[in-house]
C-alpha cells in the first residue's frame, strides 16, 4: 500500500495519506482544515539519489565497506 505526501493549499499543512493501491484515484482532504484543495508532494525518499538516502543510517552506509564516506559519495 503506497503512502503519499500532500500539502494543503488552504492552510499550508503537510500530511500523509495511505492508499490501498497505486491505481486508487481519490482526492484526500486535509486533516487539519478539512479542505479538499490539496496537492501531492514529491517525496525525496522515493527519489533516486535524494538527500534522504544519504548519510549515516542510510542503506548505502549500512553496506559500505569504505572507511570514509568521501570515497563512496555518501
PyMOL Python script that loads the backbone (N, CA, C, O; Angstrom):
from pymol import cmd

cmd.read_pdbstr("""\
ATOM      1  N   UNK A   1       0.842  -1.175   0.000  1.00  0.00           N
ATOM      2  CA  UNK A   1       0.000   0.000   0.000  1.00  0.00           C
ATOM      3  C   UNK A   1       0.889   1.242   0.000  1.00  0.00           C
ATOM      4  O   UNK A   1       1.704   1.427   0.904  1.00  0.00           O
ATOM      5  N   UNK A   2       0.731   2.084  -1.006  1.00  0.00           N
ATOM      6  CA  UNK A   2       1.567   3.285  -1.089  1.00  0.00           C
ATOM      7  C   UNK A   2       1.124   4.364  -0.103  1.00  0.00           C
ATOM      8  O   UNK A   2      -0.060   4.525   0.189  1.00  0.00           O
ATOM      9  N   UNK A   3       2.104   5.084   0.388  1.00  0.00           N
ATOM     10  CA  UNK A   3       1.891   6.207   1.291  1.00  0.00           C
ATOM     11  C   UNK A   3       2.330   7.465   0.545  1.00  0.00           C
ATOM     12  O   UNK A   3       3.491   7.585   0.155  1.00  0.00           O
ATOM     13  N   UNK A   4       1.403   8.402   0.345  1.00  0.00           N
ATOM     14  CA  UNK A   4       1.704   9.624  -0.384  1.00  0.00           C
ATOM     15  C   UNK A   4       1.708  10.816   0.561  1.00  0.00           C
ATOM     16  O   UNK A   4       1.001  10.830   1.569  1.00  0.00           O
ATOM     17  N   UNK A   5       2.514  11.814   0.219  1.00  0.00           N
ATOM     18  CA  UNK A   5       2.585  13.052   0.976  1.00  0.00           C
ATOM     19  C   UNK A   5       1.827  14.136   0.217  1.00  0.00           C
ATOM     20  O   UNK A   5       1.932  14.246  -1.005  1.00  0.00           O
ATOM     21  N   UNK A   6       1.063  14.936   0.962  1.00  0.00           N
ATOM     22  CA  UNK A   6       0.275  16.010   0.376  1.00  0.00           C
ATOM     23  C   UNK A   6       0.514  17.300   1.150  1.00  0.00           C
ATOM     24  O   UNK A   6       0.947  17.279   2.302  1.00  0.00           O
ATOM     25  N   UNK A   7       0.226  18.418   0.500  1.00  0.00           N
ATOM     26  CA  UNK A   7       0.232  19.724   1.151  1.00  0.00           C
ATOM     27  C   UNK A   7      -1.111  20.375   0.868  1.00  0.00           C
ATOM     28  O   UNK A   7      -1.641  20.294  -0.240  1.00  0.00           O
ATOM     29  N   UNK A   8      -1.646  21.019   1.890  1.00  0.00           N
ATOM     30  CA  UNK A   8      -2.925  21.701   1.765  1.00  0.00           C
ATOM     31  C   UNK A   8      -2.690  23.111   1.234  1.00  0.00           C
ATOM     32  O   UNK A   8      -1.867  23.853   1.769  1.00  0.00           O
ATOM     33  N   UNK A   9      -3.418  23.477   0.175  1.00  0.00           N
ATOM     34  CA  UNK A   9      -3.304  24.812  -0.395  1.00  0.00           C
ATOM     35  C   UNK A   9      -4.030  25.847   0.460  1.00  0.00           C
ATOM     36  O   UNK A   9      -3.742  27.040   0.361  1.00  0.00           O
ATOM     37  N   UNK A  10      -4.961  25.409   1.292  1.00  0.00           N
ATOM     38  CA  UNK A  10      -5.732  26.339   2.118  1.00  0.00           C
ATOM     39  C   UNK A  10      -4.981  26.743   3.387  1.00  0.00           C
ATOM     40  O   UNK A  10      -4.903  27.928   3.710  1.00  0.00           O
ATOM     41  N   UNK A  11      -4.422  25.752   4.115  1.00  0.00           N
ATOM     42  CA  UNK A  11      -3.774  26.070   5.396  1.00  0.00           C
ATOM     43  C   UNK A  11      -2.263  25.864   5.384  1.00  0.00           C
ATOM     44  O   UNK A  11      -1.577  26.284   6.316  1.00  0.00           O
ATOM     45  N   UNK A  12      -1.731  25.219   4.333  1.00  0.00           N
ATOM     46  CA  UNK A  12      -0.285  25.037   4.218  1.00  0.00           C
ATOM     47  C   UNK A  12       0.279  23.844   4.967  1.00  0.00           C
ATOM     48  O   UNK A  12       1.486  23.608   4.909  1.00  0.00           O
ATOM     49  N   UNK A  13      -0.544  23.089   5.663  1.00  0.00           N
ATOM     50  CA  UNK A  13      -0.067  21.930   6.414  1.00  0.00           C
ATOM     51  C   UNK A  13       0.255  20.779   5.472  1.00  0.00           C
ATOM     52  O   UNK A  13      -0.388  20.619   4.434  1.00  0.00           O
ATOM     53  N   UNK A  14       1.251  19.979   5.838  1.00  0.00           N
ATOM     54  CA  UNK A  14       1.597  18.775   5.085  1.00  0.00           C
ATOM     55  C   UNK A  14       1.101  17.562   5.851  1.00  0.00           C
ATOM     56  O   UNK A  14       1.098  17.548   7.082  1.00  0.00           O
ATOM     57  N   UNK A  15       0.678  16.530   5.101  1.00  0.00           N
ATOM     58  CA  UNK A  15       0.179  15.314   5.732  1.00  0.00           C
ATOM     59  C   UNK A  15       0.401  14.127   4.809  1.00  0.00           C
ATOM     60  O   UNK A  15       0.671  14.298   3.620  1.00  0.00           O
ATOM     61  N   UNK A  16       0.288  12.937   5.354  1.00  0.00           N
ATOM     62  CA  UNK A  16       0.445  11.703   4.592  1.00  0.00           C
ATOM     63  C   UNK A  16      -0.902  10.997   4.490  1.00  0.00           C
ATOM     64  O   UNK A  16      -1.737  11.094   5.389  1.00  0.00           O
ATOM     65  N   UNK A  17      -1.098  10.293   3.398  1.00  0.00           N
ATOM     66  CA  UNK A  17      -2.339   9.563   3.170  1.00  0.00           C
ATOM     67  C   UNK A  17      -1.994   8.186   2.621  1.00  0.00           C
ATOM     68  O   UNK A  17      -1.234   8.074   1.658  1.00  0.00           O
ATOM     69  N   UNK A  18      -2.539   7.149   3.218  1.00  0.00           N
ATOM     70  CA  UNK A  18      -2.314   5.770   2.796  1.00  0.00           C
ATOM     71  C   UNK A  18      -3.388   5.373   1.789  1.00  0.00           C
ATOM     72  O   UNK A  18      -4.579   5.563   2.035  1.00  0.00           O
ATOM     73  N   UNK A  19      -2.963   4.822   0.659  1.00  0.00           N
ATOM     74  CA  UNK A  19      -3.886   4.361  -0.379  1.00  0.00           C
ATOM     75  C   UNK A  19      -3.834   2.844  -0.448  1.00  0.00           C
ATOM     76  O   UNK A  19      -2.799   2.247  -0.154  1.00  0.00           O
ATOM     77  N   UNK A  20      -4.927   2.221  -0.828  1.00  0.00           N
ATOM     78  CA  UNK A  20      -4.985   0.757  -0.925  1.00  0.00           C
ATOM     79  C   UNK A  20      -4.137   0.221  -2.074  1.00  0.00           C
ATOM     80  O   UNK A  20      -3.614  -0.890  -1.993  1.00  0.00           O
ATOM     81  N   UNK A  21      -4.000   1.004  -3.143  1.00  0.00           N
ATOM     82  CA  UNK A  21      -3.163   0.605  -4.276  1.00  0.00           C
ATOM     83  C   UNK A  21      -2.661   1.854  -4.984  1.00  0.00           C
ATOM     84  O   UNK A  21      -3.184   2.948  -4.771  1.00  0.00           O
ATOM     85  N   UNK A  22      -1.652   1.692  -5.821  1.00  0.00           N
ATOM     86  CA  UNK A  22      -1.096   2.829  -6.553  1.00  0.00           C
ATOM     87  C   UNK A  22      -2.065   3.350  -7.606  1.00  0.00           C
ATOM     88  O   UNK A  22      -1.921   4.484  -8.065  1.00  0.00           O
ATOM     89  N   UNK A  23      -3.049   2.547  -7.998  1.00  0.00           N
ATOM     90  CA  UNK A  23      -4.008   2.968  -9.014  1.00  0.00           C
ATOM     91  C   UNK A  23      -5.270   3.584  -8.416  1.00  0.00           C
ATOM     92  O   UNK A  23      -6.130   4.058  -9.159  1.00  0.00           O
ATOM     93  N   UNK A  24      -5.396   3.587  -7.105  1.00  0.00           N
ATOM     94  CA  UNK A  24      -6.571   4.181  -6.459  1.00  0.00           C
ATOM     95  C   UNK A  24      -6.610   5.680  -6.740  1.00  0.00           C
ATOM     96  O   UNK A  24      -5.618   6.380  -6.538  1.00  0.00           O
ATOM     97  N   UNK A  25      -7.741   6.162  -7.200  1.00  0.00           N
ATOM     98  CA  UNK A  25      -7.898   7.580  -7.556  1.00  0.00           C
ATOM     99  C   UNK A  25      -8.916   8.220  -6.614  1.00  0.00           C
ATOM    100  O   UNK A  25     -10.120   8.010  -6.757  1.00  0.00           O
ATOM    101  N   UNK A  26      -8.437   8.982  -5.673  1.00  0.00           N
ATOM    102  CA  UNK A  26      -9.312   9.766  -4.817  1.00  0.00           C
ATOM    103  C   UNK A  26      -8.557  10.998  -4.349  1.00  0.00           C
ATOM    104  O   UNK A  26      -7.329  10.981  -4.270  1.00  0.00           O
ATOM    105  N   UNK A  27      -9.265  12.044  -4.046  1.00  0.00           N
ATOM    106  CA  UNK A  27      -8.674  13.283  -3.563  1.00  0.00           C
ATOM    107  C   UNK A  27      -8.810  13.307  -2.043  1.00  0.00           C
ATOM    108  O   UNK A  27      -9.925  13.382  -1.525  1.00  0.00           O
ATOM    109  N   UNK A  28      -7.707  13.246  -1.332  1.00  0.00           N
ATOM    110  CA  UNK A  28      -7.807  13.309   0.125  1.00  0.00           C
ATOM    111  C   UNK A  28      -8.152  14.713   0.597  1.00  0.00           C
ATOM    112  O   UNK A  28      -7.971  15.690  -0.129  1.00  0.00           O
ATOM    113  N   UNK A  29      -8.647  14.797   1.814  1.00  0.00           N
ATOM    114  CA  UNK A  29      -8.943  16.079   2.438  1.00  0.00           C
ATOM    115  C   UNK A  29      -7.931  16.331   3.536  1.00  0.00           C
ATOM    116  O   UNK A  29      -7.459  15.399   4.186  1.00  0.00           O
ATOM    117  N   UNK A  30      -7.607  17.574   3.734  1.00  0.00           N
ATOM    118  CA  UNK A  30      -6.661  17.972   4.767  1.00  0.00           C
ATOM    119  C   UNK A  30      -7.222  17.602   6.143  1.00  0.00           C
ATOM    120  O   UNK A  30      -8.348  17.978   6.468  1.00  0.00           O
ATOM    121  N   UNK A  31      -6.451  16.868   6.954  1.00  0.00           N
ATOM    122  CA  UNK A  31      -6.949  16.502   8.281  1.00  0.00           C
ATOM    123  C   UNK A  31      -6.991  17.687   9.248  1.00  0.00           C
ATOM    124  O   UNK A  31      -7.623  17.598  10.301  1.00  0.00           O
ATOM    125  N   UNK A  32      -6.332  18.786   8.908  1.00  0.00           N
ATOM    126  CA  UNK A  32      -6.282  19.951   9.789  1.00  0.00           C
ATOM    127  C   UNK A  32      -7.459  20.896   9.564  1.00  0.00           C
ATOM    128  O   UNK A  32      -8.115  21.316  10.517  1.00  0.00           O
ATOM    129  N   UNK A  33      -7.727  21.234   8.280  1.00  0.00           N
ATOM    130  CA  UNK A  33      -8.795  22.202   7.992  1.00  0.00           C
ATOM    131  C   UNK A  33      -9.940  21.600   7.175  1.00  0.00           C
ATOM    132  O   UNK A  33     -10.929  22.278   6.900  1.00  0.00           O
ATOM    133  N   UNK A  34      -9.808  20.332   6.787  1.00  0.00           N
ATOM    134  CA  UNK A  34     -10.827  19.592   6.026  1.00  0.00           C
ATOM    135  C   UNK A  34     -11.014  20.072   4.590  1.00  0.00           C
ATOM    136  O   UNK A  34     -11.996  19.706   3.944  1.00  0.00           O
ATOM    137  N   UNK A  35     -10.090  20.885   4.080  1.00  0.00           N
ATOM    138  CA  UNK A  35     -10.170  21.357   2.697  1.00  0.00           C
ATOM    139  C   UNK A  35      -9.789  20.236   1.736  1.00  0.00           C
ATOM    140  O   UNK A  35      -8.912  19.426   2.038  1.00  0.00           O
ATOM    141  N   UNK A  36     -10.435  20.189   0.601  1.00  0.00           N
ATOM    142  CA  UNK A  36     -10.097  19.237  -0.447  1.00  0.00           C
ATOM    143  C   UNK A  36      -9.110  19.819  -1.444  1.00  0.00           C
ATOM    144  O   UNK A  36      -8.751  19.164  -2.423  1.00  0.00           O
ATOM    145  N   UNK A  37      -8.670  21.046  -1.200  1.00  0.00           N
ATOM    146  CA  UNK A  37      -7.740  21.738  -2.090  1.00  0.00           C
ATOM    147  C   UNK A  37      -6.302  21.393  -1.685  1.00  0.00           C
ATOM    148  O   UNK A  37      -5.620  22.180  -1.029  1.00  0.00           O
ATOM    149  N   UNK A  38      -5.862  20.202  -2.089  1.00  0.00           N
ATOM    150  CA  UNK A  38      -4.531  19.706  -1.728  1.00  0.00           C
ATOM    151  C   UNK A  38      -3.773  19.279  -2.979  1.00  0.00           C
ATOM    152  O   UNK A  38      -4.374  19.027  -4.024  1.00  0.00           O
ATOM    153  N   UNK A  39      -2.450  19.200  -2.864  1.00  0.00           N
ATOM    154  CA  UNK A  39      -1.639  18.697  -3.972  1.00  0.00           C
ATOM    155  C   UNK A  39      -0.603  17.715  -3.441  1.00  0.00           C
ATOM    156  O   UNK A  39      -0.132  17.819  -2.308  1.00  0.00           O
ATOM    157  N   UNK A  40      -0.266  16.762  -4.299  1.00  0.00           N
ATOM    158  CA  UNK A  40       0.699  15.724  -3.931  1.00  0.00           C
ATOM    159  C   UNK A  40       2.101  16.300  -3.966  1.00  0.00           C
ATOM    160  O   UNK A  40       2.453  17.058  -4.871  1.00  0.00           O
ATOM    161  N   UNK A  41       2.902  15.932  -2.968  1.00  0.00           N
ATOM    162  CA  UNK A  41       4.288  16.372  -2.902  1.00  0.00           C
ATOM    163  C   UNK A  41       5.201  15.316  -3.483  1.00  0.00           C
ATOM    164  O   UNK A  41       4.863  14.132  -3.495  1.00  0.00           O
ATOM    165  N   UNK A  42       6.344  15.735  -3.960  1.00  0.00           N
ATOM    166  CA  UNK A  42       7.356  14.809  -4.439  1.00  0.00           C
ATOM    167  C   UNK A  42       8.157  14.346  -3.238  1.00  0.00           C
ATOM    168  O   UNK A  42       8.755  15.169  -2.545  1.00  0.00           O
ATOM    169  N   UNK A  43       8.182  13.061  -2.979  1.00  0.00           N
ATOM    170  CA  UNK A  43       8.879  12.517  -1.830  1.00  0.00           C
ATOM    171  C   UNK A  43      10.353  12.311  -2.140  1.00  0.00           C
ATOM    172  O   UNK A  43      10.693  11.629  -3.106  1.00  0.00           O
ATOM    173  N   UNK A  44      11.233  12.895  -1.328  1.00  0.00           N
ATOM    174  CA  UNK A  44      12.667  12.705  -1.536  1.00  0.00           C
ATOM    175  C   UNK A  44      13.076  11.283  -1.195  1.00  0.00           C
ATOM    176  O   UNK A  44      14.098  10.805  -1.688  1.00  0.00           O
ATOM    177  N   UNK A  45      12.307  10.598  -0.365  1.00  0.00           N
ATOM    178  CA  UNK A  45      12.615   9.218  -0.019  1.00  0.00           C
ATOM    179  C   UNK A  45      12.507   8.324  -1.242  1.00  0.00           C
ATOM    180  O   UNK A  45      13.292   7.389  -1.397  1.00  0.00           O
ATOM    181  N   UNK A  46      11.555   8.596  -2.100  1.00  0.00           N
ATOM    182  CA  UNK A  46      11.331   7.769  -3.280  1.00  0.00           C
ATOM    183  C   UNK A  46      12.227   8.144  -4.454  1.00  0.00           C
ATOM    184  O   UNK A  46      12.296   7.407  -5.437  1.00  0.00           O
ATOM    185  N   UNK A  47      12.908   9.274  -4.364  1.00  0.00           N
ATOM    186  CA  UNK A  47      13.723   9.704  -5.485  1.00  0.00           C
ATOM    187  C   UNK A  47      15.100   9.052  -5.458  1.00  0.00           C
ATOM    188  O   UNK A  47      15.660   8.817  -4.387  1.00  0.00           O
ATOM    189  N   UNK A  48      15.632   8.767  -6.611  1.00  0.00           N
ATOM    190  CA  UNK A  48      16.975   8.192  -6.707  1.00  0.00           C
ATOM    191  C   UNK A  48      17.994   9.266  -6.402  1.00  0.00           C
ATOM    192  O   UNK A  48      18.004  10.320  -7.038  1.00  0.00           O
ATOM    193  N   UNK A  49      18.848   9.007  -5.435  1.00  0.00           N
ATOM    194  CA  UNK A  49      19.892   9.961  -5.086  1.00  0.00           C
ATOM    195  C   UNK A  49      19.427  11.127  -4.258  1.00  0.00           C
ATOM    196  O   UNK A  49      20.168  12.097  -4.096  1.00  0.00           O
ATOM    197  N   UNK A  50      18.218  11.066  -3.725  1.00  0.00           N
ATOM    198  CA  UNK A  50      17.705  12.139  -2.877  1.00  0.00           C
ATOM    199  C   UNK A  50      18.486  12.226  -1.579  1.00  0.00           C
ATOM    200  O   UNK A  50      19.117  11.255  -1.161  1.00  0.00           O
ATOM    201  N   UNK A  51      18.446  13.377  -0.948  1.00  0.00           N
ATOM    202  CA  UNK A  51      19.198  13.593   0.279  1.00  0.00           C
ATOM    203  C   UNK A  51      18.776  12.644   1.384  1.00  0.00           C
ATOM    204  O   UNK A  51      19.587  12.328   2.255  1.00  0.00           O
ATOM    205  N   UNK A  52      17.541  12.180   1.380  1.00  0.00           N
ATOM    206  CA  UNK A  52      17.080  11.282   2.434  1.00  0.00           C
ATOM    207  C   UNK A  52      17.778   9.929   2.374  1.00  0.00           C
ATOM    208  O   UNK A  52      17.801   9.198   3.364  1.00  0.00           O
ATOM    209  N   UNK A  53      18.345   9.593   1.224  1.00  0.00           N
ATOM    210  CA  UNK A  53      19.002   8.293   1.104  1.00  0.00           C
ATOM    211  C   UNK A  53      20.483   8.363   1.437  1.00  0.00           C
ATOM    212  O   UNK A  53      21.168   7.340   1.420  1.00  0.00           O
ATOM    213  N   UNK A  54      20.993   9.564   1.743  1.00  0.00           N
ATOM    214  CA  UNK A  54      22.412   9.719   2.020  1.00  0.00           C
ATOM    215  C   UNK A  54      22.656   9.864   3.516  1.00  0.00           C
ATOM    216  O   UNK A  54      21.739  10.131   4.293  1.00  0.00           O
ATOM    217  N   UNK A  55      23.924   9.679   3.901  1.00  0.00           N
ATOM    218  CA  UNK A  55      24.313   9.909   5.287  1.00  0.00           C
ATOM    219  C   UNK A  55      24.271   8.659   6.124  1.00  0.00           C
ATOM    220  O   UNK A  55      23.890   7.591   5.645  1.00  0.00           O
ATOM    221  N   UNK A  56      24.667   8.792   7.386  1.00  0.00           N
ATOM    222  CA  UNK A  56      24.730   7.627   8.260  1.00  0.00           C
ATOM    223  C   UNK A  56      23.339   7.074   8.487  1.00  0.00           C
ATOM    224  O   UNK A  56      22.372   7.827   8.603  1.00  0.00           O
ATOM    225  N   UNK A  57      23.241   5.776   8.550  1.00  0.00           N
ATOM    226  CA  UNK A  57      21.971   5.112   8.752  1.00  0.00           C
ATOM    227  C   UNK A  57      21.248   4.803   7.465  1.00  0.00           C
ATOM    228  O   UNK A  57      20.299   4.019   7.473  1.00  0.00           O
ATOM    229  N   UNK A  58      21.662   5.391   6.358  1.00  0.00           N
ATOM    230  CA  UNK A  58      21.042   5.105   5.078  1.00  0.00           C
ATOM    231  C   UNK A  58      21.482   3.746   4.582  1.00  0.00           C
ATOM    232  O   UNK A  58      22.466   3.196   5.076  1.00  0.00           O
ATOM    233  N   UNK A  59      20.775   3.199   3.622  1.00  0.00           N
ATOM    234  CA  UNK A  59      21.111   1.864   3.145  1.00  0.00           C
ATOM    235  C   UNK A  59      22.493   1.819   2.508  1.00  0.00           C
ATOM    236  O   UNK A  59      23.145   0.775   2.536  1.00  0.00           O
ATOM    237  N   UNK A  60      22.961   2.950   1.923  1.00  0.00           N
ATOM    238  CA  UNK A  60      24.285   2.972   1.316  1.00  0.00           C
ATOM    239  C   UNK A  60      25.380   2.809   2.348  1.00  0.00           C
ATOM    240  O   UNK A  60      26.322   2.049   2.125  1.00  0.00           O
ATOM    241  N   UNK A  61      25.282   3.496   3.465  1.00  0.00           N
ATOM    242  CA  UNK A  61      26.309   3.418   4.501  1.00  0.00           C
ATOM    243  C   UNK A  61      26.256   2.097   5.260  1.00  0.00           C
ATOM    244  O   UNK A  61      27.282   1.617   5.741  1.00  0.00           O
ATOM    245  N   UNK A  62      25.086   1.515   5.369  1.00  0.00           N
ATOM    246  CA  UNK A  62      24.944   0.261   6.110  1.00  0.00           C
ATOM    247  C   UNK A  62      25.701  -0.882   5.429  1.00  0.00           C
ATOM    248  O   UNK A  62      26.154  -1.813   6.095  1.00  0.00           O
ATOM    249  N   UNK A  63      25.836  -0.810   4.111  1.00  0.00           N
ATOM    250  CA  UNK A  63      26.514  -1.879   3.372  1.00  0.00           C
ATOM    251  C   UNK A  63      27.870  -1.457   2.854  1.00  0.00           C
ATOM    252  O   UNK A  63      28.559  -2.260   2.225  1.00  0.00           O
ATOM    253  N   UNK A  64      28.277  -0.222   3.097  1.00  0.00           N
ATOM    254  CA  UNK A  64      29.537   0.308   2.595  1.00  0.00           C
ATOM    255  C   UNK A  64      30.717  -0.299   3.351  1.00  0.00           C
ATOM    256  O   UNK A  64      30.664  -0.454   4.571  1.00  0.00           O
ATOM    257  N   UNK A  65      31.776  -0.640   2.627  1.00  0.00           N
ATOM    258  CA  UNK A  65      32.977  -1.202   3.254  1.00  0.00           C
ATOM    259  C   UNK A  65      34.101  -0.186   3.345  1.00  0.00           C
ATOM    260  O   UNK A  65      35.183  -0.502   3.841  1.00  0.00           O
ATOM    261  N   UNK A  66      33.857   1.037   2.867  1.00  0.00           N
ATOM    262  CA  UNK A  66      34.868   2.084   2.906  1.00  0.00           C
ATOM    263  C   UNK A  66      34.994   2.654   4.315  1.00  0.00           C
ATOM    264  O   UNK A  66      34.036   2.627   5.088  1.00  0.00           O
ATOM    265  N   UNK A  67      36.169   3.165   4.645  1.00  0.00           N
ATOM    266  CA  UNK A  67      36.364   3.794   5.963  1.00  0.00           C
ATOM    267  C   UNK A  67      36.037   5.275   5.927  1.00  0.00           C
ATOM    268  O   UNK A  67      36.044   5.931   6.968  1.00  0.00           O
ATOM    269  N   UNK A  68      35.745   5.823   4.735  1.00  0.00           N
ATOM    270  CA  UNK A  68      35.447   7.243   4.593  1.00  0.00           C
ATOM    271  C   UNK A  68      34.271   7.429   3.637  1.00  0.00           C
ATOM    272  O   UNK A  68      34.249   6.854   2.549  1.00  0.00           O
ATOM    273  N   UNK A  69      33.304   8.231   4.049  1.00  0.00           N
ATOM    274  CA  UNK A  69      32.143   8.480   3.187  1.00  0.00           C
ATOM    275  C   UNK A  69      32.504   9.268   1.946  1.00  0.00           C
ATOM    276  O   UNK A  69      31.758   9.236   0.967  1.00  0.00           O
ATOM    277  N   UNK A  70      33.618   9.970   1.953  1.00  0.00           N
ATOM    278  CA  UNK A  70      34.006  10.750   0.773  1.00  0.00           C
ATOM    279  C   UNK A  70      34.397   9.850  -0.387  1.00  0.00           C
ATOM    280  O   UNK A  70      34.349  10.287  -1.537  1.00  0.00           O
ATOM    281  N   UNK A  71      34.780   8.616  -0.125  1.00  0.00           N
ATOM    282  CA  UNK A  71      35.173   7.727  -1.213  1.00  0.00           C
ATOM    283  C   UNK A  71      33.986   7.119  -1.943  1.00  0.00           C
ATOM    284  O   UNK A  71      34.115   6.733  -3.105  1.00  0.00           O
ATOM    285  N   UNK A  72      32.832   7.026  -1.290  1.00  0.00           N
ATOM    286  CA  UNK A  72      31.688   6.418  -1.946  1.00  0.00           C
ATOM    287  C   UNK A  72      30.577   7.436  -2.231  1.00  0.00           C
ATOM    288  O   UNK A  72      29.529   7.061  -2.759  1.00  0.00           O
ATOM    289  N   UNK A  73      30.783   8.711  -1.893  1.00  0.00           N
ATOM    290  CA  UNK A  73      29.806   9.733  -2.202  1.00  0.00           C
ATOM    291  C   UNK A  73      28.662   9.807  -1.221  1.00  0.00           C
ATOM    292  O   UNK A  73      27.703  10.538  -1.468  1.00  0.00           O
ATOM    293  N   UNK A  74      28.717   9.102  -0.144  1.00  0.00           N
ATOM    294  CA  UNK A  74      27.642   9.153   0.848  1.00  0.00           C
ATOM    295  C   UNK A  74      27.952  10.269   1.775  1.00  0.00           C
ATOM    296  O   UNK A  74      27.193  10.524   2.710  1.00  0.00           O
TER     297      UNK A  74
END
""", "prot")
cmd.dss("prot")
cmd.show_as("cartoon", "prot")
cmd.util.cbc("prot")
cmd.orient("prot")
